């Protein structure tokens, strides 16, 4: 474990270059977590405080979920593991940057909004046998839904390209007061 809920770390920085691989077993708890150009895999729940998770140009996999906001500070890829939840918003510093992948046999869940600056993220990809739940508005250049599962969007989807393939389903549920 890196940090605890009672004694979280101020910052965790993964500064490795491309080809660097870090695997964190157990939970991770810090005010700010910053990734670099390498690959990080987290097996337990990652909790990012007020500073959030700052995703770099590398690849991050959250096999235990993520609690806290994630910002694509560079054009990297974040994968939410099978049947995991991202409790927070997914933002991007620069338009058309960052890819969020949700896949697997279980249900992936994002509770907040996805994409913020300009046209939003580069891509949101949903694949596999499970149904991904995206509660907030989604803003991305491309949204891909494939496989036998599908996606349920709880708010608006603002995308230049929406690609639906496979035997799955896609639903958008919006309401206005």
C-alpha positions as CSV (number, residue, x, y, z in Angstrom):
1,X,0.0,0.0,0.0
2,X,1.1,3.6,-0.7
3,X,-0.5,5.8,2.0
4,X,-3.7,5.2,3.9
5,X,-7.0,7.0,4.3
6,X,-5.9,8.1,7.7
7,X,-2.3,8.9,6.6
8,X,-2.4,9.8,3.0
9,X,0.7,11.0,1.2
10,X,1.0,14.5,-0.1
11,X,2.1,13.4,-3.6
12,X,3.1,10.4,-5.6
13,X,5.0,11.0,-8.8
14,X,5.6,8.3,-11.4
15,X,8.3,10.0,-13.5
16,X,9.5,7.0,-15.6
17,X,10.0,7.4,-19.3
18,X,8.4,5.3,-22.0
19,X,8.9,1.6,-21.4
20,X,9.0,2.0,-17.6
21,X,6.5,-0.2,-15.8
22,X,5.2,0.2,-12.3
23,X,2.8,-2.1,-10.6
24,X,1.3,-1.0,-7.2
25,X,-0.3,-3.9,-5.2
26,X,-2.8,-2.8,-2.6
27,X,-4.4,0.6,-2.1
28,X,-2.9,4.0,-3.1
29,X,-3.9,7.1,-1.2
30,X,-2.4,10.6,-1.9
31,X,-3.5,14.2,-2.3
32,X,-2.0,14.3,-5.8
33,X,-0.9,11.4,-8.0
34,X,1.0,12.3,-11.2
35,X,1.9,9.8,-13.9
36,X,4.6,10.1,-16.6
37,X,5.3,8.4,-19.9
38,X,5.5,4.9,-18.5
39,X,2.8,2.3,-17.6
40,X,1.2,2.1,-14.2
41,X,-1.1,-0.7,-13.0
42,X,-2.9,-0.4,-9.7
43,X,-4.4,-3.6,-8.2
44,X,-6.2,-1.9,-5.4
45,X,-8.4,1.2,-4.9
46,X,-6.6,4.5,-5.9
47,X,-7.8,7.5,-3.9
48,X,-6.7,10.9,-5.2
49,X,-7.4,13.9,-3.0
50,X,-7.8,17.6,-3.9
51,X,-5.0,17.5,-6.5
52,X,-6.6,14.5,-8.3
53,X,-4.9,12.0,-10.6
54,X,-2.8,13.8,-13.3
55,X,-2.5,11.4,-16.2
56,X,0.6,11.7,-18.4
57,X,1.4,10.4,-21.9
58,X,1.7,6.8,-20.6
59,X,-1.0,4.2,-19.8
60,X,-2.7,3.7,-16.5
61,X,-4.8,0.7,-15.5
62,X,-7.1,0.9,-12.4
63,X,-8.0,-2.7,-11.5
64,X,-9.4,-1.6,-8.1
65,X,-11.2,1.6,-9.2
66,X,-10.4,5.3,-8.7
67,X,-11.9,7.7,-6.2
68,X,-11.1,11.3,-7.1
69,X,-10.9,13.4,-10.2
70,X,-8.7,12.5,-13.1
71,X,-7.2,15.0,-15.5
72,X,-5.5,14.1,-18.7
73,X,-2.5,16.5,-18.5
74,X,-1.1,14.8,-21.6
75,X,-2.4,12.5,-24.3
76,X,-2.3,9.2,-22.4
77,X,-4.7,6.3,-21.9
78,X,-6.5,5.3,-18.7
79,X,-8.2,1.9,-18.4
80,X,-10.9,1.3,-15.8
81,X,-10.6,-2.4,-14.9
82,X,-13.4,-5.0,-15.1
83,X,-16.4,-4.1,-12.9
84,X,-14.7,-1.1,-11.3
85,X,-15.9,2.4,-10.5
86,X,-14.3,5.8,-11.1
87,X,-15.9,8.1,-8.6
88,X,-15.2,11.6,-9.9
89,X,-14.8,13.6,-13.1
90,X,-12.5,13.0,-16.0
91,X,-11.1,16.2,-17.4
92,X,-8.5,17.2,-20.0
93,X,-6.1,20.1,-20.0
94,X,-5.9,20.4,-23.8
95,X,-8.6,19.8,-26.3
96,X,-8.7,16.3,-28.0
97,X,-6.3,14.7,-25.5
98,X,-6.7,11.6,-23.4
99,X,-8.4,8.2,-24.0
100,X,-10.6,6.5,-21.4
101,X,-11.2,2.8,-21.9
102,X,-13.9,0.8,-20.1
103,X,-14.1,-2.9,-20.9
104,X,-14.4,-6.4,-19.6
105,X,-17.2,-8.8,-18.5
106,X,-18.4,-6.7,-15.6
107,X,-20.0,-3.3,-15.3
108,X,-17.7,-0.3,-15.4
109,X,-19.0,2.9,-13.8
110,X,-18.0,6.6,-14.1
111,X,-20.0,8.8,-11.7
112,X,-19.0,12.2,-13.0
113,X,-18.5,14.0,-16.3
114,X,-16.1,12.9,-18.9
115,X,-14.2,15.5,-21.0
116,X,-14.0,19.2,-20.3
117,X,-11.7,21.4,-22.5
118,X,-12.6,22.2,-26.1
119,X,-14.0,19.2,-27.8
120,X,-13.1,17.0,-24.8
121,X,-11.1,13.8,-24.7
122,X,-9.7,12.2,-27.8
123,X,-11.7,9.0,-27.2
124,X,-14.0,7.1,-24.9
125,X,-14.0,3.4,-25.6
126,X,-16.5,0.9,-24.2
127,X,-16.0,-2.8,-25.1
128,X,-16.6,-6.3,-23.7
129,X,-19.5,-8.2,-22.3
130,X,-20.4,-5.7,-19.5
131,X,-22.5,-2.6,-19.7
132,X,-20.6,0.6,-18.8
133,X,-22.5,3.3,-16.9
134,X,-21.5,6.9,-17.5
135,X,-23.6,9.1,-15.2
136,X,-22.4,12.6,-16.3
137,X,-22.1,14.3,-19.7
138,X,-19.6,12.9,-22.1
139,X,-17.5,15.2,-24.3
140,X,-15.0,13.5,-26.7
141,X,-14.0,13.5,-30.3
142,X,-14.9,9.9,-30.6
143,X,-17.1,7.5,-28.6
144,X,-16.8,3.8,-29.5
145,X,-19.2,1.2,-28.1
146,X,-18.5,-2.4,-29.1
147,X,-18.8,-5.9,-27.9
148,X,-21.8,-7.8,-26.5
149,X,-22.3,-5.4,-23.6
150,X,-22.9,-1.8,-24.2
151,X,-23.2,1.6,-22.5
152,X,-25.8,3.6,-20.6
153,X,-25.3,7.3,-20.8
154,X,-27.0,9.2,-18.0
155,X,-26.6,12.6,-19.6
156,X,-25.7,14.2,-22.9
157,X,-23.1,12.8,-25.3
158,X,-21.2,15.5,-27.3
159,X,-19.0,13.7,-29.8
160,X,-17.9,14.3,-33.4
161,X,-17.9,10.5,-34.1
162,X,-20.1,7.9,-32.4
163,X,-19.3,4.3,-33.5
164,X,-21.7,1.5,-32.4
165,X,-20.7,-2.1,-33.3
166,X,-21.3,-5.6,-31.9
167,X,-24.4,-7.1,-30.3
168,X,-24.4,-4.7,-27.4
169,X,-26.7,-1.7,-26.7
170,X,-26.3,1.9,-26.1
171,X,-28.8,4.1,-24.2
172,X,-28.9,7.8,-23.4
173,X,-31.0,9.0,-20.5
174,X,-31.3,12.7,-20.1
175,X,-33.7,14.8,-18.2
176,X,-34.3,18.5,-17.9
177,X,-36.0,20.3,-15.0
